[in-house]
């Protein structure tokens, strides 16, 4: 494209140059013999087109399309709100009058280093976080001022990719520390923190996106609302637990449900439907963010947040070793319970009709089956001479006769 335009301009410049010579040459006299009027005309046209062509060629620039870019137009070095897309674009008298600043529009994947935080029980855990965003390529409405601002201008004001990473990193670190140590919205123990991925994603989205996320108008913490909301039925529902032998976590869950249930009882049908709609929307936002389809515009940073996800939350240091040991002990205890039940059932089967073994015999059989007791059958062979065999054969009948006659 560029070579074609350049070639056409050169050809036209030559033609107009001949006309320019024509206009500059006198119509009579000896000079007209050297420069006829036709030459003057073409010379003038050539000179005019040559100047225009030089201006066009000097300002014709290519905005890269792979990877995709946008060009923010500058006039006398000052940024404007005009943005040009990829392809051949004209910037007259580049770079003195018109210029441009290239902005890479490729999605940015940012994996933060695992964030180390402490829960209220002073246990240290690590939370790995990954984000994806795209620079805004269109004006958006600023939620604070209500005015339309250019996303790419704010993106550059924030420092571009490097600056946005630093800003988001600071927000994430600070908010996670507050959430982990909070006695209201955060986990109470490190065990609860391991299963609080959705809650952590929610507080991070709200902190980063700010006003782009609609508030949930309720005095109940959002973590409790999200915990008991069932998207399939669009209602708040409590998962029934076994009434006996409840642990501390289940007792707390029961208390939270009673608190939510009492709060819902004070709401009108309209207020309850509004709350359900707000919680449902928040659930959908969290799900889309985890899948990479968030699409929340952040005008202040000049980006569109597409993905925010938290990988596996893990205990750190010595706590990780203790947690692994505790898990192994729980598994072994559970395995022992299952084995005892199986043994008891097998003994009952052996002592019942028609086998009718004694409890001791049944236990011995079960232990033998499970390899706890080993039994073996040994066979011994003796080599006897012919004389010895004849002697035994002759003695055996007499011995048996005497035994049976008694």
C-alpha positions in Angstrom: 0.0 0.0 0.0 2.7 2.4 1.0 4.9 1.6 -2.1 1.8 2.0 -4.4 0.9 5.5 -3.0 4.6 6.5 -3.3 4.8 5.4 -6.9 1.6 7.3 -7.9 2.8 10.4 -6.2 6.2 10.3 -8.1 4.5 9.8 -11.4 2.0 12.7 -10.8 4.8 14.9 -9.5 6.7 14.5 -12.8 3.6 15.4 -14.8 2.8 18.4 -12.7 6.4 19.5 -12.9 6.2 19.9 -16.6 3.1 22.1 -16.2 4.9 24.2 -13.7 7.7 24.9 -16.2 5.0 26.0 -18.7 3.6 28.7 -16.4 7.0 30.0 -15.4 8.2 30.4 -19.0 7.5 33.7 -21.0 5.2 33.3 -23.9 7.5 35.2 -26.4 11.1 35.9 -26.9 14.1 33.7 -27.1 13.4 32.1 -23.7 10.1 30.7 -25.0 12.1 28.7 -27.5 13.8 26.9 -24.6 10.7 26.7 -22.4 7.5 26.6 -24.3 4.2 27.5 -22.5 3.2 23.8 -22.2 6.4 23.1 -20.3 5.5 25.9 -17.9 2.1 24.5 -17.2 3.4 21.0 -16.4 6.2 22.4 -14.3 3.9 24.3 -12.0 1.6 21.3 -11.5 4.6 19.1 -10.9 6.0 21.4 -8.2 2.6 21.7 -6.5 2.1 18.0 -6.4 5.6 17.4 -5.3 5.1 19.5 -2.3 1.8 17.9 -1.5 3.3 14.4 -2.0 6.2 15.2 0.3 3.8 16.2 3.0 1.7 13.1 2.6 4.6 10.8 2.4 6.3 12.4 5.4 3.1 12.1 7.5 1.9 8.6 6.4 2.5 6.2 9.2 1.5 2.6 9.8 -0.2 1.7 13.1 0.6 -2.0 13.8 -2.2 -4.5 13.6 -0.2 -7.5 14.9 -0.2 -7.2 17.8 -3.1 -4.8 17.8 -2.3 -1.2 18.6 -4.1 2.2 18.9 -2.5 5.5 18.2 -3.3 8.5 20.4 -3.0 11.7 18.3 -0.8 14.5 19.6 -0.7 18.1 18.3 2.5 20.0 19.1 3.4 17.3 21.5 0.2 17.5 23.5 -2.2 14.5 23.7 -5.7 14.8 22.3 -8.8 12.6 22.8 -8.6 11.4 19.2 -7.6 7.8 18.7 -6.7 6.1 15.4 -6.9 2.4 14.8 -4.4 0.1 13.1 -3.5 0.6 9.5 -2.0 3.4 7.4 -2.9 6.8 9.0 -2.0 10.3 8.1 -0.2 12.6 10.6 0.5 15.9 8.8 4.0 17.4 9.4 5.0 14.5 11.6 6.3 14.8 14.3 6.3 18.6 14.6 2.6 19.3 14.1 0.9 16.0 14.4 2.3 12.9 16.2 1.1 9.8 18.0 1.6 7.6 21.0 1.3 3.8 20.4 -0.7 1.8 22.9 -0.5 -2.0 22.8 -4.1 -3.4 23.0 -3.1 -7.0 23.7 -4.6 -8.5 26.8 -2.3 -8.4 29.8 -2.0 -11.6 32.0 -0.7 -10.7 35.4 0.1 -13.4 38.0 0.9 -11.8 41.3 3.4 -13.4 43.6 1.6 -15.5 46.3 0.3 -13.1 48.9 1.2 -14.0 52.5 -1.5 -13.1 55.0 -2.4 -14.1 58.5 -5.8 -15.2 59.8 -7.2 -14.3 63.3 -5.6 -17.4 64.7 -2.2 -16.0 63.6 -1.7 -18.8 61.0 0.1 -17.8 57.8 -1.4 -18.7 54.5 -0.5 -17.9 50.9 -3.0 -16.8 48.3 -2.0 -16.9 44.6 -3.9 -14.4 42.4 -4.1 -14.0 38.6 -5.7 -11.2 36.6 -6.3 -10.3 33.0 -7.1 -6.9 31.6 -7.3 -5.0 28.3 -6.6 -1.3 27.8 -9.9 0.6 27.1 -10.2 1.5 23.4 -13.2 3.8 23.7 -14.5 6.6 25.9 -16.4 5.6 29.0 -18.3 7.4 31.6 -16.5 8.1 34.8 -18.6 6.9 37.7 -17.4 9.7 40.0 -17.6 12.8 37.7 -20.3 11.5 35.3 -18.2 12.8 32.3 -17.0 10.7 29.4 -13.2 10.2 29.5 -10.9 8.5 27.1 -9.8 5.2 28.5 -6.4 5.2 26.8 -5.5 8.6 28.2 -6.2 7.4 31.7 -4.2 4.2 30.9 -1.2 6.3 30.0 -1.8 8.6 33.1 -1.7 5.4 35.3 1.7 4.5 33.8 0.7 2.1 31.2 1.1 -1.7 31.8 3.8 -1.3 34.4 1.9 1.4 36.4 -1.4 -0.5 36.4 0.4 -3.6 37.6 1.9 -1.7 40.5 -1.4 0.0 41.4 -3.4 -3.3 41.3 -0.7 -5.1 43.2 -0.9 -2.5 46.0 -4.7 -2.7 46.2 -4.7 -6.5 46.3 -2.1 -6.8 49.0 -3.7 -4.3 51.3 -7.2 -5.6 50.8 -6.3 -9.2 51.4 -4.5 -8.4 54.7 -7.6 -6.5 55.9 -9.9 -9.4 54.8 -7.8 -12.2 56.3 -7.6 -10.5 59.7 -11.2 -9.1 59.8 -13.5 -10.7 62.4 -16.6 -9.6 60.5 -16.1 -10.5 56.8 -13.0 -12.7 56.8 -12.3 -16.3 57.9 -12.0 -17.1 61.6 -9.4 -19.8 61.2 -6.9 -20.9 58.6 -9.1 -23.9 57.9 -12.0 -21.6 56.9 -9.6 -19.6 54.8 -8.7 -22.6 52.7 -12.3 -22.8 51.5 -13.0 -19.1 51.2 -11.9 -18.5 47.6 -15.3 -17.1 46.4 -15.4 -14.7 49.4 -11.8 -13.5 48.7 -12.6 -13.0 45.0 -15.6 -10.9 45.9 -13.7 -8.5 48.2 -11.0 -8.1 45.6 -13.4 -7.4 42.8 -15.2 -4.8 44.9 -11.9 -3.2 45.9 -10.5 -3.0 42.4 -13.6 -2.3 40.4 -15.1 0.1 43.0 -18.2 1.8 41.7 -18.4 -0.4 38.7 -19.8 -3.1 41.0 -23.3 -2.5 42.4 -23.6 -2.5 46.1 -25.6 -5.1 48.0 -27.9 -3.2 50.3 -28.1 -5.4 53.4 -26.9 -5.3 57.0 -25.8 -8.9 56.7 -22.2 -9.4 55.5 -21.9 -10.3 51.8 -19.9 -13.4 52.7 -22.9 -14.8 54.6 -25.3 -13.9 51.8 -23.1 -15.6 49.2 -22.7 -18.7 51.4 -26.4 -19.4 51.7 -27.6 -18.2 48.3 -28.6 -21.0 45.9 -28.5 -19.9 42.2 -30.4 -22.9 41.0 -33.5 -22.0 43.0 -32.7 -18.3 43.4 -33.4 -18.4 47.1 -31.5 -18.5 50.4 -31.2 -22.0 51.6 -29.4 -23.8 54.5 -27.7 -27.1 53.9 -29.0 -29.4 56.6 -26.4 -30.9 59.0 -26.4 -33.9 61.2 -27.9 -32.7 64.5 -25.4 -34.4 66.8 -21.6 -34.0 67.1 -21.4 -30.6 65.4 -17.9 -29.0 65.3 -17.2 -25.3 65.8 -17.5 -24.5 62.1 -20.9 -26.1 61.8 -22.1 -24.3 64.9 -21.0 -21.0 63.5 -22.7 -21.8 60.2 -25.9 -22.6 62.0 -25.7 -19.2 63.9 -25.1 -17.4 60.6 -28.1 -19.0 59.0 -30.3 -18.1 62.0 -29.1 -14.5 61.7 -29.9 -14.4 58.0 -33.2 -16.1 58.4 -34.3 -13.6 61.1 -33.2 -10.7 58.8 -35.2 -12.1 55.9 -38.3 -12.3 58.1 -38.2 -8.5 58.6 -38.1 -7.7 54.9 -41.1 -7.2 52.6 -41.5 -9.3 49.5 -40.2 -6.4 47.3 -37.1 -5.9 49.5 -36.5 -9.6 49.6 -36.7 -9.9 45.8 -34.3 -6.9 45.5 -31.8 -8.5 47.8 -32.0 -11.8 45.9 -31.4 -10.0 42.6 -28.4 -8.1 44.0 -26.8 -11.3 45.4 -27.6 -13.2 42.2 -25.9 -10.5 40.1 -22.8 -10.6 42.4 -22.6 -14.3 42.0 -22.7 -14.0 38.2 -20.0 -11.3 38.3 -17.8 -13.6 40.4 -18.4 -16.5 38.0 -17.7 -14.5 34.9 -14.5 -13.0 36.4 -13.2 -16.5 37.2 -14.0 -17.6 33.6 -12.3 -14.5 32.0 -15.6 -12.9 30.8 -15.8 -10.1 33.4 -15.6 -7.1 31.1 -15.8 -4.5 33.9 -14.5 -1.1 32.8 -12.3 0.7 35.2 -12.1 4.3 33.9 -9.6 5.5 36.5 -7.0 3.0 35.4 -8.1 3.0 31.7 -8.5 -0.8 31.6 -11.3 -3.4 31.2 -10.9 -6.1 33.9 -11.6 -9.4 32.2 -10.5 -12.0 34.7 -9.7 -12.2 38.4 -9.1 -15.6 39.9 -7.6 -17.2 43.0 -5.9 -20.5 42.7 -5.5 -23.0 45.6 -5.1 -21.3 49.0 -2.4 -23.1 51.0 -1.0 -23.0 54.5 2.6 -21.8 54.7 5.8 -23.1 56.4 5.4 -25.3 59.4 1.7 -25.0 59.3 1.7 -26.8 55.9 3.5 -29.7 57.4 1.1 -29.8 60.4 -1.9 -29.6 58.1 -0.6 -32.5 56.0 0.0 -34.6 59.1 -3.5 -33.7 60.4 -5.1 -34.7 57.1 -3.2 -38.1 57.2 -4.3 -38.7 60.8 -7.9 -38.0 59.9 -7.7 -40.4 56.9 -6.2 -43.1 59.0 -8.8 -42.6 61.7 -11.6 -42.8 59.1 -10.0 -45.9 57.6 -9.8 -47.6 61.0 -13.5 -46.9 61.6 -14.4 -48.4 58.3 -12.2 -51.5 59.0 -13.8 -52.1 62.4 -17.3 -51.9 60.9 -16.4 -54.4 58.2 -14.8 -56.8 60.8 -17.9 -56.6 63.0 -20.2 -57.3 60.1 -18.1 -60.3 59.1 -18.0 -61.8 62.6 -21.8 -61.5 62.8 -22.1 -63.3 59.5 -19.8 -66.2 60.7 -21.5 -66.6 64.1 -25.0 -66.6 62.5 -26.7 -69.7 61.0 -25.9 -71.8 59.1 -22.2 -71.4 59.9 -22.6 -71.0 63.7 -19.0 -70.5 64.5 -18.1 -69.4 68.0 -17.0 -65.7 68.4 -13.4 -66.9 69.0 -13.4 -69.0 65.9 -15.1 -66.2 63.8 -12.4 -63.7 65.0 -9.7 -66.2 64.1 -11.2 -66.7 60.6 -11.5 -62.9 60.0 -7.9 -62.4 61.2 -6.7 -65.1 58.9 -8.7 -63.6 56.0 -7.2 -60.2 56.6 -3.6 -61.6 56.9 -3.3 -60.7 60.6 -2.8 -64.4 61.5 -0.9 -66.8 59.2 -1.6 -70.6 59.1 0.4 -73.1 57.1 0.2 -76.8 56.2 3.5 -78.7 56.2 4.0 -82.1 54.6 6.8 -84.5 55.6 8.0 -87.4 53.5 10.1 -90.3 54.9 12.3 -92.7 52.9 12.2 -96.2 54.4 14.1 -99.3 53.2 12.3 -102.3 51.9 13.1 -104.4 55.1 11.7 -101.7 57.3 8.5 -101.4 55.3 7.9 -105.2 55.5 8.5 -105.2 59.2 5.9 -102.3 59.7 3.4 -104.0 57.4 3.7 -107.2 59.5 3.3 -105.5 62.8 0.3 -103.2 61.9 -2.3 -105.9 61.5 -1.4 -107.5 64.8 -1.5 -104.1 66.5 -4.9 -103.2 65.0 -6.4 -106.6 66.1 -5.3 -106.1 69.6 -6.8 -102.6 69.7 -10.2 -103.5 68.4 -10.5 -106.7 70.6 -10.1 -104.6 73.8 
